[in-house]
């Protein structure tokens, strides 16, 4: 009698199971890499959309191209939702004038400082795989008078 009879079938099944598990792992790993890459790209887009909102508010506060007469207070109507938002993002911008204004050596108030927050959100539910949100905060300062 041949003692090695029937050894090929269990070996083939074992090898098939191991290769199937390896293939499943590689498929899962590849899917996670693609999802991570897509989320990274959406994060960059959200950051740029929030930056657009910040620049838009700075232009509103500047009150004209040469910025010769900036506003002394935030425009009425805050928070502002931008009508044109890139890549399907909703961009919301808030503005507040700070109460602590700097003074020069003579004790005159010579600056207007605005606290601006720009938030870009993608459509979808919070915590969902496609949801992305980025928020930027900045002080924008203008001299008062000539």
N, CA, C and O atoms as a DFTB+ gen file, in Angstrom:
584 C
 N C O
     1  1       0.829      -1.164       0.000
     2  2       0.000       0.000       0.000
     3  2       0.885       1.243       0.000
     4  3       1.945       1.259       0.627
     5  1       0.442       2.292      -0.712
     6  2       1.217       3.516      -0.872
     7  2       0.814       4.513       0.223
     8  3      -0.336       4.953       0.231
     9  1       1.723       4.893       1.162
    10  2       1.361       5.764       2.274
    11  2       1.117       7.218       1.863
    12  3       0.512       7.967       2.629
    13  1       1.570       7.639       0.678
    14  2       1.401       9.044       0.288
    15  2       0.117       9.260      -0.502
    16  3      -0.101      10.351      -1.029
    17  1      -0.707       8.280      -0.592
    18  2      -1.947       8.375      -1.360
    19  2      -2.920       9.340      -0.650
    20  3      -3.138       9.225       0.556
    21  1      -3.512      10.308      -1.420
    22  2      -4.471      11.245      -0.875
    23  2      -3.844      12.491      -0.256
    24  3      -4.556      13.306       0.331
    25  1      -2.561      12.650      -0.371
    26  2      -1.888      13.814       0.209
    27  2      -2.071      15.063      -0.663
    28  3      -2.027      16.172      -0.132
    29  1      -2.272      14.927      -1.956
    30  2      -2.370      16.064      -2.878
    31  2      -3.644      16.875      -2.660
    32  3      -3.612      18.103      -2.744
    33  1      -4.761      16.211      -2.382
    34  2      -6.022      16.938      -2.218
    35  2      -6.006      17.852      -0.996
    36  3      -6.364      19.019      -1.153
    37  1      -5.624      17.425       0.201
    38  2      -5.561      18.373       1.332
    39  2      -4.545      19.491       1.108
    40  3      -4.779      20.621       1.537
    41  1      -3.445      19.209       0.459
    42  2      -2.449      20.245       0.167
    43  2      -3.016      21.284      -0.784
    44  3      -2.804      22.481      -0.590
    45  1      -3.731      20.844      -1.806
    46  2      -4.319      21.763      -2.784
    47  2      -5.399      22.626      -2.118
    48  3      -5.481      23.824      -2.390
    49  1      -6.217      22.039      -1.261
    50  2      -7.263      22.796      -0.566
    51  2      -6.620      23.827       0.367
    52  3      -7.057      24.978       0.413
    53  1      -5.599      23.425       1.101
    54  2      -4.903      24.354       1.989
    55  2      -4.297      25.513       1.196
    56  3      -4.429      26.671       1.593
    57  1      -3.649      25.214       0.101
    58  2      -3.039      26.249      -0.731
    59  2      -4.109      27.169      -1.321
    60  3      -3.915      28.383      -1.387
    61  1      -5.220      26.605      -1.743
    62  2      -6.310      27.396      -2.292
    63  2      -6.906      28.342      -1.241
    64  3      -7.209      29.493      -1.555
    65  1      -7.074      27.878      -0.017
    66  2      -7.593      28.716       1.067
    67  2      -6.617      29.848       1.377
    68  3      -7.037      30.994       1.540
    69  1      -5.342      29.548       1.459
    70  2      -4.330      30.573       1.747
    71  2      -4.294      31.632       0.649
    72  3      -4.239      32.825       0.946
    73  1      -4.323      31.215      -0.603
    74  2      -4.306      32.177      -1.707
    75  2      -5.585      33.001      -1.751
    76  3      -5.536      34.184      -2.086
    77  1      -6.722      32.413      -1.424
    78  2      -7.987      33.162      -1.369
    79  2      -7.939      34.225      -0.270
    80  3      -8.387      35.354      -0.472
    81  1      -7.393      33.859       0.895
    82  2      -7.270      34.825       1.986
    83  2      -6.328      35.966       1.605
    84  3      -6.604      37.125       1.913
    85  1      -5.234      35.648       0.946
    86  2      -4.289      36.665       0.495
    87  2      -4.950      37.601      -0.521
    88  3      -4.759      38.815      -0.456
    89  1      -5.721      37.047      -1.454
    90  2      -6.439      37.862      -2.442
    91  2      -7.462      38.776      -1.779
    92  3      -7.589      39.941      -2.156
    93  1      -8.194      38.254      -0.790
    94  2      -9.184      39.067      -0.079
    95  2      -8.502      40.204       0.681
    96  3      -9.002      41.328       0.700
    97  1      -7.366      39.911       1.302
    98  2      -6.619      40.956       2.008
    99  2      -6.149      42.037       1.039
   100  3      -6.268      43.226       1.332
   101  1      -5.622      41.633      -0.103
   102  2      -5.131      42.598      -1.085
   103  2      -6.274      43.458      -1.627
   104  3      -6.086      44.652      -1.859
   105  1      -7.450      42.872      -1.832
   106  2      -8.601      43.623      -2.309
   107  2      -9.062      44.642      -1.264
   108  3      -9.369      45.784      -1.603
   109  1      -9.109      44.231      -0.006
   110  2      -9.499      45.140       1.073
   111  2      -8.487      46.265       1.214
   112  3      -8.869      47.426       1.356
   113  1      -7.224      45.939       1.178
   114  2      -6.163      46.939       1.300
   115  2      -6.236      47.940       0.153
   116  3      -6.087      49.143       0.370
   117  1      -6.463      47.456      -1.063
   118  2      -6.559      48.334      -2.227
   119  2      -7.766      49.257      -2.118
   120  3      -7.664      50.438      -2.449
   121  1      -8.892      48.751      -1.666
   122  2     -10.098      49.573      -1.498
   123  2      -9.866      50.662      -0.463
   124  3     -10.262      51.810      -0.667
   125  1      -9.224      50.308       0.652
   126  2      -8.949      51.299       1.693
   127  2      -7.997      52.386       1.190
   128  3      -8.143      53.558       1.538
   129  1      -7.032      51.991       0.377
   130  2      -6.100      52.972      -0.189
   131  2      -6.835      53.953      -1.095
   132  3      -6.565      55.154      -1.060
   133  1      -7.761      53.449      -1.906
   134  2      -8.510      54.318      -2.810
   135  2      -9.430      55.260      -2.032
   136  3      -9.547      56.435      -2.379
   137  1     -10.077      54.759      -0.993
   138  2     -10.948      55.596      -0.170
   139  2     -10.130      56.678       0.536
   140  3     -10.538      57.838       0.594
   141  1      -8.983      56.291       1.065
   142  2      -8.112      57.247       1.745
   143  2      -7.626      58.335       0.787
   144  3      -7.572      59.509       1.151
   145  1      -7.278      57.945      -0.418
   146  2      -6.822      58.903      -1.419
   147  2      -7.944      59.862      -1.802
   148  3      -7.709      61.062      -1.948
   149  1      -9.159      59.347      -1.966
   150  2     -10.303      60.199      -2.308
   151  2     -10.620      61.167      -1.170
   152  3     -10.945      62.328      -1.421
   153  1     -10.529      60.705       0.072
   154  2     -10.791      61.590       1.208
   155  2      -9.718      62.667       1.328
   156  3     -10.021      63.801       1.701
   157  1      -8.488      62.331       1.021
   158  2      -7.413      63.317       1.049
   159  2      -7.657      64.402       0.001
   160  3      -7.463      65.586       0.273
   161  1      -8.078      63.999      -1.185
   162  2      -8.384      64.954      -2.247
   163  2      -9.563      65.847      -1.850
   164  3      -9.526      67.056      -2.080
   165  1     -10.601      65.263      -1.259
   166  2     -11.742      66.058      -0.800
   167  2     -11.336      67.041       0.304
   168  3     -11.845      68.160       0.361
   169  1     -10.424      66.620       1.173
   170  2      -9.926      67.518       2.214
   171  2      -9.210      68.717       1.618
   172  3      -9.375      69.840       2.095
   173  1      -8.421      68.491       0.586
   174  2      -7.723      69.597      -0.088
   175  2      -8.715      70.531      -0.765
   176  3      -8.558      71.751      -0.717
   177  1      -9.734      69.960      -1.394
   178  2     -10.763      70.782      -2.040
   179  2     -11.523      71.601      -1.007
   180  3     -11.820      72.773      -1.238
   181  1     -11.836      70.994       0.123
   182  2     -12.553      71.715       1.187
   183  2     -11.691      72.849       1.732
   184  3     -12.204      73.935       2.001
   185  1     -10.398      72.615       1.896
   186  2      -9.491      73.665       2.370
   187  2      -9.475      74.840       1.395
   188  3      -9.539      75.998       1.806
   189  1      -9.390      74.534       0.107
   190  2      -9.372      75.595      -0.910
   191  2     -10.695      76.354      -0.942
   192  3     -10.709      77.568      -1.144
   193  1     -11.808      75.645      -0.745
   194  2     -13.117      76.315      -0.707
   195  2     -13.206      77.241       0.503
   196  3     -13.726      78.351       0.394
   197  1     -12.705      76.797       1.652
   198  2     -12.698      77.654       2.848
   199  2     -11.784      78.856       2.631
   200  3     -12.094      79.961       3.078
   201  1     -10.677      78.649       1.957
   202  2      -9.768      79.754       1.654
   203  2     -10.441      80.761       0.713
   204  3     -10.240      81.969       0.844
   205  1     -11.235      80.262      -0.228
   206  2     -11.984      81.144      -1.116
   207  2     -12.955      82.009      -0.320
   208  3     -13.090      83.202      -0.593
   209  1     -13.632      81.414       0.666
   210  2     -14.534      82.186       1.520
   211  2     -13.802      83.257       2.305
   212  3     -14.307      84.368       2.468
   213  1     -12.617      82.929       2.792
   214  2     -11.816      83.903       3.541
   215  2     -11.409      85.074       2.636
   216  3     -11.506      86.233       3.037
   217  1     -10.960      84.770       1.432
   218  2     -10.556      85.818       0.501
   219  2     -11.753      86.663       0.053
   220  3     -11.629      87.869      -0.159
   221  1     -12.910      86.015      -0.087
   222  2     -14.118      86.742      -0.457
   223  2     -14.471      87.761       0.624
   224  3     -14.801      88.906       0.316
   225  1     -14.402      87.347       1.883
   226  2     -14.725      88.271       2.984
   227  2     -13.703      89.398       3.051
   228  3     -14.075      90.541       3.316
   229  1     -12.436      89.108       2.822
   230  2     -11.418      90.170       2.822
   231  2     -11.722      91.190       1.730
   232  3     -11.542      92.391       1.932
   233  1     -12.180      90.717       0.577
   234  2     -12.545      91.643      -0.501
   235  2     -13.769      92.468      -0.121
   236  3     -13.850      93.647      -0.463
   237  1     -14.730      91.856       0.587
   238  2     -15.909      92.606       1.029
   239  2     -15.513      93.684       2.040
   240  3     -16.008      94.810       1.979
   241  1     -14.636      93.341       2.953
   242  2     -14.192      94.294       3.973
   243  2     -13.347      95.410       3.372
   244  3     -13.363      96.543       3.853
   245  1     -12.615      95.080       2.320
   246  2     -11.745      96.061       1.672
   247  2     -12.564      97.158       0.991
   248  3     -12.113      98.298       0.880
   249  1     -13.779      96.803       0.532
   250  2     -14.729      97.781      -0.014
   251  2     -14.190      98.482      -1.258
   252  3     -14.257      99.707      -1.364
   253  1     -13.660      97.706      -2.191
   254  2     -13.189      98.293      -3.443
   255  2     -11.817      97.781      -3.816
   256  3     -11.101      97.215      -2.990
   257  1     -11.459      97.988      -5.075
   258  2     -10.218      97.430      -5.602
   259  2      -8.958      97.993      -4.956
   260  3      -8.101      97.204      -4.558
   261  1      -8.791      99.315      -4.824
   262  2      -7.534      99.767      -4.228
   263  2      -7.525      99.675      -2.705
   264  3      -6.489      99.902      -2.080
   265  1      -8.667      99.344      -2.098
   266  2      -8.793      99.211      -0.647
   267  2      -8.466     100.535       0.055
   268  3      -7.833     100.553       1.110
   269  1      -8.908     101.635      -0.550
   270  2      -8.636     102.950       0.011
   271  2      -9.540     103.272       1.194
   272  3      -9.150     104.023       2.088
   273  1     -10.756     102.703       1.203
   274  2     -11.709     103.008       2.284
   275  2     -12.319     101.714       2.815
   276  3     -13.471     101.413       2.505
   277  1     -11.562     100.929       3.620
   278  2     -12.119      99.681       4.147
   279  2     -13.276      99.954       5.098
   280  3     -13.399     101.043       5.660
   281  1     -14.113      98.950       5.262
   282  2     -15.259      99.080       6.154
   283  2     -14.806      99.191       7.603
   284  3     -13.749      98.683       7.976
   285  1     -15.619      99.861       8.412
   286  2     -15.314      99.994       9.837
   287  2     -15.993      98.902      10.654
   288  3     -15.641      98.687      11.814
   289  1     -16.961      98.212      10.060
   290  2     -17.670      97.122      10.741
   291  2     -17.980      96.032       9.721
   292  3     -17.915      96.263       8.513
   293  1     -18.313      94.859      10.210
   294  2     -18.647      93.743       9.313
   295  2     -19.898      94.071       8.516
   296  3     -20.792      94.745       9.026
   297  1     -19.980      93.607       7.273
   298  2     -21.195      93.817       6.496
   299  2     -22.397      93.169       7.188
   300  3     -22.248      92.179       7.904
   301  1     -23.568      93.723       6.973
   302  2     -24.793      93.221       7.599
   303  2     -25.200      91.911       6.930
   304  3     -25.047      91.753       5.719
   305  1     -25.716      90.980       7.718
   306  2     -26.248      89.744       7.163
   307  2     -25.473      88.487       7.521
   308  3     -25.664      87.456       6.876
   309  1     -24.616      88.533       8.512
   310  2     -23.807      87.360       8.878
   311  2     -24.696      86.285       9.483
   312  3     -25.692      86.644      10.113
   313  1     -24.419      85.021       9.344
   314  2     -23.336      84.440       8.543
   315  2     -23.676      84.477       7.057
   316  3     -24.845      84.443       6.671
   317  1     -22.672      84.546       6.264
   318  2     -22.828      84.651       4.821
   319  2     -22.618      83.277       4.203
   320  3     -21.622      82.607       4.475
   321  1     -23.563      82.866       3.372
   322  2     -23.408      81.623       2.625
   323  2     -23.122      82.027       1.193
   324  3     -23.929      82.704       0.556
   325  1     -21.978      81.611       0.693
   326  2     -21.569      82.025      -0.644
   327  2     -22.475      81.400      -1.698
   328  3     -22.810      80.218      -1.626
   329  1     -22.869      82.217      -2.682
   330  2     -23.729      81.738      -3.760
   331  2     -23.000      80.767      -4.678
   332  3     -23.589      79.791      -5.143
   333  1     -21.746      81.022      -4.937
   334  2     -20.954      80.184      -5.824
   335  2     -19.890      79.490      -4.988
   336  3     -18.943      80.120      -4.518
   337  1     -20.058      78.190      -4.810
   338  2     -19.086      77.425      -4.033
   339  2     -18.489      76.349      -4.942
   340  3     -19.227      75.690      -5.673
   341  1     -17.186      76.163      -4.911
   342  2     -16.541      75.199      -5.806
   343  2     -16.766      73.752      -5.382
   344  3     -16.892      73.451      -4.195
   345  1     -16.813      72.869      -6.364
   346  2     -16.851      71.413      -6.158
   347  2     -18.018      70.945      -5.297
   348  3     -17.916      69.914      -4.633
   349  1     -19.116      71.680      -5.296
   350  2     -20.281      71.255      -4.543
   351  2     -20.218      71.528      -3.049
   352  3     -21.068      71.032      -2.309
   353  1     -19.259      72.285      -2.585
   354  2     -19.141      72.610      -1.166
   355  2     -20.059      73.775      -0.809
   356  3     -20.347      74.629      -1.648
   357  1     -20.509      73.801       0.426
   358  2     -21.226      74.937       0.976
   359  2     -20.231      75.716       1.821
   360  3     -19.633      75.170       2.748
   361  1     -20.055      76.991       1.503
   362  2     -19.089      77.816       2.218
   363  2     -19.848      78.861       3.031
   364  3     -20.602      79.663       2.481
   365  1     -19.640      78.842       4.340
   366  2     -20.271      79.783       5.254
   367  2     -19.182      80.640       5.886
   368  3     -18.185      80.119       6.387
   369  1     -19.377      81.958       5.859
   370  2     -18.372      82.890       6.381
   371  2     -19.018      83.757       7.459
   372  3     -20.088      84.329       7.253
   373  1     -18.355      83.846       8.607
   374  2     -18.811      84.741       9.670
   375  2     -17.745      85.811       9.913
   376  3     -16.557      85.603       9.662
   377  1     -18.200      86.939      10.399
   378  2     -17.297      88.068      10.625
   379  2     -17.688      88.750      11.927
   380  3     -18.872      88.891      12.232
   381  1     -16.698      89.168      12.683
   382  2     -16.940      89.925      13.915
   383  2     -15.830      90.954      14.066
   384  3     -14.666      90.674      13.780
   385  1     -16.199      92.139      14.515
   386  2     -15.217      93.174      14.805
   387  2     -14.769      92.988      16.245
   388  3     -15.601      92.847      17.142
   389  1     -13.477      92.987      16.471
   390  2     -12.978      92.783      17.827
   391  2     -13.210      94.035      18.656
   392  3     -13.168      95.152      18.141
   393  1     -13.454      93.837      19.946
   394  2     -13.697      94.977      20.829
   395  2     -12.393      95.579      21.344
   396  3     -12.359      96.752      21.715
   397  1     -11.332      94.799      21.372
   398  2     -10.035      95.296      21.848
   399  2      -9.235      95.768      20.656
   400  3      -8.588      94.969      19.979
   401  1      -9.277      97.053      20.398
   402  2      -8.560      97.605      19.254
   403  2      -7.220      98.175      19.696
   404  3      -7.127      98.749      20.781
   405  1      -6.192      98.031      18.890
   406  2      -4.876      98.566      19.278
   407  2      -4.829     100.092      19.176
   408  3      -5.536     100.700      18.372
   409  1      -4.001     100.677      19.992
   410  2      -3.821     102.127      20.002
   411  2      -2.367     102.445      19.710
   412  3      -1.470     101.658      20.014
   413  1      -2.148     103.608      19.116
   414  2      -0.768     104.020      18.870
   415  2      -0.220     104.717      20.111
   416  3      -0.880     104.752      21.150
   417  1       0.985     105.271      20.005
   418  2       1.649     105.892      21.160
   419  2       0.878     107.091      21.698
   420  3       0.947     107.391      22.890
   421  1       0.144     107.777      20.825
   422  2      -0.604     108.964      21.251
   423  2      -1.955     108.590      21.861
   424  3      -2.685     109.469      22.320
   425  1      -2.295     107.320      21.872
   426  2      -3.562     106.883      22.447
   427  2      -4.720     106.912      21.472
   428  3      -5.873     106.785      21.882
   429  1      -4.437     107.077      20.187
   430  2      -5.500     107.104      19.181
   431  2      -5.714     105.696      18.616
   432  3      -4.768     104.937      18.404
   433  1      -6.965     105.383      18.386
   434  2      -7.298     104.092      17.793
   435  2      -6.957     104.153      16.306
   436  3      -7.560     104.929      15.564
   437  1      -6.007     103.351      15.872
   438  2      -5.561     103.454      14.492
   439  2      -5.753     102.172      13.672
   440  3      -5.216     102.071      12.569
   441  1      -6.494     101.209      14.179
   442  2      -6.695      99.954      13.461
   443  2      -8.115      99.444      13.670
   444  3      -8.720      99.646      14.723
   445  1      -8.634      98.773      12.635
   446  2      -9.875      98.014      12.754
   447  2      -9.512      96.559      12.519
   448  3      -8.913      96.224      11.497
   449  1      -9.868      95.699      13.450
   450  2      -9.516      94.289      13.358
   451  2     -10.800      93.461      13.274
   452  3     -11.722      93.631      14.071
   453  1     -10.833      92.567      12.293
   454  2     -11.977      91.681      12.082
   455  2     -11.550      90.243      12.353
   456  3     -10.448      89.835      11.984
   457  1     -12.423      89.482      12.996
   458  2     -12.210      88.051      13.198
   459  2     -13.116      87.337      12.210
   460  3     -14.341      87.412      12.315
   461  1     -12.510      86.640      11.244
   462  2     -13.262      85.993      10.162
   463  2     -13.094      84.480      10.265
   464  3     -11.985      83.975      10.442
   465  1     -14.213      83.768      10.152
   466  2     -14.214      82.308      10.135
   467  2     -14.887      81.848       8.857
   468  3     -16.007      82.262       8.559
   469  1     -14.215      80.998       8.103
   470  2     -14.758      80.446       6.865
   471  2     -14.807      78.926       7.004
   472  3     -13.804      78.284       7.313
   473  1     -16.006      78.358       6.766
   474  2     -16.206      76.917       6.899
   475  2     -16.731      76.360       5.587
   476  3     -17.733      76.845       5.060
   477  1     -16.060      75.345       5.056
   478  2     -16.509      74.666       3.836
   479  2     -16.946      73.254       4.203
   480  3     -16.223      72.522       4.878
   481  1     -18.150      72.880       3.745
   482  2     -18.704      71.549       4.031
   483  2     -19.123      70.888       2.727
   484  3     -19.677      71.536       1.839
   485  1     -18.856      69.602       2.622
   486  2     -19.345      68.852       1.473
   487  2     -20.742      68.331       1.792
   488  3     -21.104      68.206       2.962
   489  1     -21.527      68.027       0.767
   490  2     -22.845      67.465       1.052
   491  2     -22.716      66.073       1.663
   492  3     -21.722      65.378       1.453
   493  1     -23.718      65.685       2.406
   494  2     -23.702      64.368       3.047
   495  2     -23.861      64.492       4.542
   496  3     -23.895      65.590       5.099
   497  1     -23.956      63.347       5.176
   498  2     -24.161      63.305       6.621
   499  2     -22.828      63.385       7.350
   500  3     -21.820      62.849       6.888
   501  1     -22.835      64.063       8.496
   502  2     -21.638      64.152       9.330
   503  2     -21.250      62.740       9.759
   504  3     -22.091      61.978      10.235
   505  1     -19.997      62.402       9.591
   506  2     -19.513      61.072       9.931
   507  2     -19.586      60.102       8.771
   508  3     -19.071      58.988       8.861
   509  1     -20.221      60.510       7.681
   510  2     -20.298      59.649       6.500
   511  2     -18.969      59.593       5.781
   512  3     -18.094      60.430       6.001
   513  1     -18.823      58.606       4.925
   514  2     -17.539      58.407       4.251
   515  2     -17.231      59.543       3.275
   516  3     -16.060      59.811       3.006
   517  1     -18.252      60.215       2.740
   518  2     -18.013      61.288       1.783
   519  2     -18.055      62.677       2.377
   520  3     -17.868      63.655       1.653
   521  1     -18.295      62.799       3.681
   522  2     -18.419      64.119       4.301
   523  2     -17.044      64.680       4.633
   524  3     -16.193      64.000       5.207
   525  1     -16.849      65.948       4.253
   526  2     -15.593      66.638       4.549
   527  2     -15.912      68.053       5.004
   528  3     -16.807      68.700       4.460
   529  1     -15.179      68.534       6.004
   530  2     -15.361      69.898       6.495
   531  2     -14.004      70.472       6.860
   532  3     -13.188      69.812       7.504
   533  1     -13.774      71.703       6.442
   534  2     -12.557      72.415       6.813
   535  2     -12.957      73.819       7.261
   536  3     -13.868      74.426       6.699
   537  1     -12.265      74.325       8.278
   538  2     -12.564      75.650       8.810
   539  2     -11.270      76.436       8.952
   540  3     -10.268      75.929       9.457
   541  1     -11.311      77.688       8.496
   542  2     -10.173      78.591       8.620
   543  2     -10.592      79.794       9.451
   544  3     -11.701      80.303       9.295
   545  1      -9.716      80.247      10.327
   546  2      -9.937      81.437      11.138
   547  2      -8.783      82.398      10.899
   548  3      -7.630      81.989      10.765
   549  1      -9.116      83.687      10.848
   550  2      -8.051      84.677      10.638
   551  2      -8.469      86.028      11.173
   552  3      -9.655      86.355      11.226
   553  1      -7.480      86.807      11.567
   554  2      -7.672      88.216      11.866
   555  2      -7.335      88.985      10.601
   556  3      -6.312      88.737       9.963
   557  1      -8.200      89.915      10.248
   558  2      -7.920      90.812       9.123
   559  2      -7.890      92.218       9.706
   560  3      -8.831      92.645      10.375
   561  1      -6.814      92.923       9.449
   562  2      -6.588      94.225      10.064
   563  2      -6.463      95.305       8.995
   564  3      -5.771      95.131       7.992
   565  1      -7.150      96.430       9.232
   566  2      -7.069      97.577       8.323
   567  2      -6.747      98.823       9.127
   568  3      -7.224      98.964      10.253
   569  1      -5.950      99.729       8.578
   570  2      -5.733     101.004       9.254
   571  2      -6.983     101.864       9.169
   572  3      -7.739     101.784       8.201
   573  1      -7.198     102.695      10.198
   574  2      -8.341     103.595      10.207
   575  2      -7.885     104.943       9.690
   576  3      -6.896     105.498      10.168
   577  1      -8.600     105.464       8.721
   578  2      -8.299     106.817       8.196
   579  2      -7.045     106.835       7.354
   580  3      -6.423     105.798       7.121
   581  1      -6.676     108.020       6.899
   582  2      -5.501     108.160       6.032
   583  2      -4.196     108.039       6.767
   584  3      -3.132     108.138       6.156
